[in-house]
């Protein structure tokens, strides 16, 4: 490419970048002016704000953005998460990847603060092999299915592990509605999605002993239910 063409292309890119500049207010009241260089990251919407020495990069969680802002920048955190899961990166499963049921109060506070839903994932102790081979989201069987659940949902909601062995009778009523309902599927892992205060059941995401493609379709169907609930309830 000739230098003149390169210079023209640079001007176009610069103009496009500046054209994207605007203001942004998050759901928790943070205000950012003249944002630019906006891009979608797995953890949230990234942008640059400020000038000179005050210039900095900021990442805001998608759940902290209004629906209008998400639409403006074509954000779909679930699509990003599902695309990441397809990369099939290994995950060493351990119980610290989510809150335990004993930590439910802390999980609820985090969900409220981050404007997220709670996902209660039903697990067996034998799913966790911290020193063993990593689980793969694209693989078959329960351990790999748990890795798939983790990749798709851990940035989009606050996760809580529920031990199948001893905790089924200790979960909040809204969670019991999911674990005991017809959509549970009969196999772990499965996930009951509820509001941050555990007052309202939204949907159950089953594993149903499906392969990756089958699980992904189930997740898409349930994510549509989640999005509909959030749209009808002001993102809460």
C-alpha positions in Angstrom: 0.0 0.0 0.0 1.3 3.5 -0.9 2.2 5.9 1.9 -0.6 8.3 0.7 -3.1 5.5 1.1 -1.8 4.6 4.5 -2.1 8.2 5.6 -5.6 8.4 4.3 -6.6 5.1 6.1 -5.1 6.4 9.3 -7.2 9.6 9.0 -10.3 7.5 8.5 -9.6 5.3 11.5 -8.8 8.3 13.7 -12.0 10.0 12.6 -14.0 6.8 13.3 -12.5 6.5 16.7 -13.3 10.1 17.6 -16.8 9.7 16.2 -17.5 7.0 18.8 -16.6 9.5 21.6 -19.5 10.1 23.9 -20.6 10.0 27.5 -21.5 6.9 29.5 -23.3 6.5 32.9 -23.3 3.1 34.6 -26.2 1.7 36.6 -24.3 2.4 39.8 -24.0 6.1 38.9 -20.4 6.3 37.6 -20.1 8.9 34.8 -17.5 8.9 32.1 -17.1 11.7 29.5 -15.7 11.5 26.0 -15.2 7.8 25.9 -13.5 6.4 22.8 -11.7 3.3 21.5 -14.6 1.3 22.6 -14.3 -2.5 22.4 -16.0 -5.6 23.7 -14.1 -7.8 26.2 -15.1 -11.0 28.0 -15.2 -9.1 31.3 -17.1 -6.0 30.0 -17.2 -3.0 27.8 -13.7 -1.4 27.5 -13.1 2.2 26.6 -10.5 5.0 27.0 -11.5 8.2 28.8 -9.6 11.4 29.8 -6.7 13.3 28.1 -3.0 13.6 28.7 -1.9 12.3 32.1 -5.5 11.6 33.1 -6.1 9.3 30.2 -6.9 5.7 31.2 -8.6 2.6 30.1 -11.8 1.4 31.9 -13.7 -1.9 31.8 -17.3 -1.8 32.9 -19.2 -5.1 33.5 -22.0 -5.5 31.0 -24.4 -6.1 34.0 -23.5 -2.5 35.1 -24.7 -1.0 31.8 -28.3 0.0 30.9 -30.0 -2.0 28.1 -29.8 1.1 25.9 -26.1 1.4 26.4 -25.6 -2.3 25.7 -27.7 -2.0 22.5 -25.7 1.1 21.5 -22.4 -0.8 21.6 -23.8 -4.1 20.4 -22.9 -5.8 23.7 -24.0 -9.4 24.3 -21.9 -10.8 27.1 -23.5 -14.2 26.8 -22.5 -14.5 23.1 -18.9 -13.5 24.1 -18.9 -16.1 26.9 -20.2 -18.8 24.6 -17.6 -17.9 22.0 -14.9 -18.1 24.7 -16.2 -21.6 25.7 -15.8 -22.8 22.2 -12.0 -22.1 22.4 -12.1 -25.1 24.8 -9.4 -23.9 27.2 -8.8 -26.2 30.1 -10.2 -25.4 33.6 -8.9 -27.0 36.8 -12.1 -27.4 38.6 -12.0 -26.5 42.3 -14.6 -25.3 44.8 -13.2 -21.8 44.9 -14.5 -21.1 41.4 -17.9 -20.2 43.1 -19.3 -19.3 46.4 -20.4 -22.2 48.7 -23.8 -22.3 50.2 -22.3 -21.3 53.5 -21.3 -18.1 51.9 -24.7 -17.3 50.5 -25.0 -13.9 52.3 -21.7 -12.8 50.6 -22.9 -14.1 47.3 -26.2 -12.1 47.6 -24.3 -8.9 48.5 -22.0 -9.3 45.5 -25.0 -10.0 43.2 -26.8 -6.9 44.4 -23.7 -4.7 44.1 -22.9 -5.9 40.6 -26.6 -5.9 39.4 -26.3 -9.6 38.7 -28.5 -12.7 39.1 -27.5 -15.7 41.2 -26.8 -19.1 39.6 -27.0 -22.1 41.9 -25.1 -25.0 40.4 -25.8 -28.5 41.6 -22.5 -30.4 41.9 -21.1 -33.7 43.2 -17.8 -33.7 45.2 -16.2 -36.0 42.6 -16.4 -33.3 39.9 -13.4 -31.5 41.5 -9.9 -32.7 40.7 -7.7 -29.6 41.3 -4.5 -31.6 40.7 -5.9 -33.7 37.9 -6.3 -33.1 34.2 -8.2 -29.9 33.4 -11.8 -30.1 32.3 -12.7 -29.0 28.8 -15.9 -27.0 28.0 -16.3 -28.7 24.7 -16.0 -32.2 26.1 -18.6 -34.8 27.2 -19.5 -35.9 30.7 -20.3 -34.0 33.8 -16.9 -32.5 34.7 -16.6 -31.0 31.2 -20.2 -29.8 31.4 -19.3 -28.0 34.6 -16.5 -26.2 32.8 -18.9 -25.2 30.1 -21.4 -23.8 32.6 -18.5 -21.9 34.3 -17.2 -20.3 31.1 -20.7 -19.2 29.9 -22.1 -17.9 33.2 -19.4 -16.9 35.7 -19.0 -13.4 34.3 -22.7 -12.9 33.8 -24.0 -13.9 37.2 -22.7 -14.8 40.7 -22.3 -18.5 41.0 -23.0 -20.7 44.1 -22.1 -24.4 44.3 -24.6 -26.6 46.0 -23.4 -30.1 47.1 -25.7 -32.8 45.9 -24.6 -35.0 48.8 -25.9 -32.8 51.6 -27.3 -29.4 50.7 -30.4 -30.0 48.5 -32.6 -29.3 51.5 -30.8 -26.2 52.5 -31.2 -24.0 49.5 -33.7 -21.1 49.3 -37.3 -21.9 48.2 -36.8 -20.2 44.8 -33.8 -22.5 44.1 -35.7 -25.6 45.2 -38.3 -24.7 42.6 -35.6 -25.1 40.0 -33.9 -28.2 41.3 -37.2 -29.9 41.9 -38.9 -28.8 38.7 -39.5 -30.7 35.5 -36.6 -28.9 33.7 -33.9 -30.1 36.0 -33.0 -32.9 33.7 -31.9 -35.6 36.2 -28.2 -35.0 35.9 -25.7 -32.8 37.5 -24.5 -30.2 36.9 -27.6 -28.2 36.6 -28.3 -24.6 37.5 -31.2 -22.7 39.1 -31.2 -19.0 38.2 -32.8 -16.7 40.7 -32.8 -13.0 41.6 -30.0 -11.5 43.7 -32.2 -11.6 46.8 -33.2 -15.2 46.1 -36.9 -14.2 46.1 -37.8 -15.1 42.5 -37.0 -18.2 40.4 -36.3 -17.4 36.8 -35.3 -20.6 35.1 -33.5 -23.9 35.4 -30.5 -24.7 33.1 -30.1 -28.5 32.8 -27.2 -30.5 31.7 -29.4 -33.4 30.6 -26.3 -35.5 29.7 -26.0 -33.6 26.4 -22.9 -33.1 24.3 -21.4 -29.6 23.8 -23.8 -28.7 20.9 -26.8 -29.9 22.9 -25.8 -28.0 26.0 -25.1 -24.9 24.1 -28.6 -25.0 22.6 -30.1 -25.5 26.0 -28.1 -22.5 27.3 -29.2 -20.3 24.4 -32.9 -21.2 25.2 -32.5 -20.4 28.9 -30.5 -17.2 28.2 -33.4 -16.0 26.1 -35.6 -16.5 29.2 -33.1 -14.7 31.4 -32.9 -11.7 29.0 -36.7 -11.5 28.8 -36.9 -11.5 32.6 -34.3 -8.7 32.9 -36.0 -6.6 30.2 -39.3 -6.9 31.9 -37.9 -6.1 35.3 -35.5 -3.2 34.6 -32.4 -5.3 34.6 -33.0 -6.6 38.1 
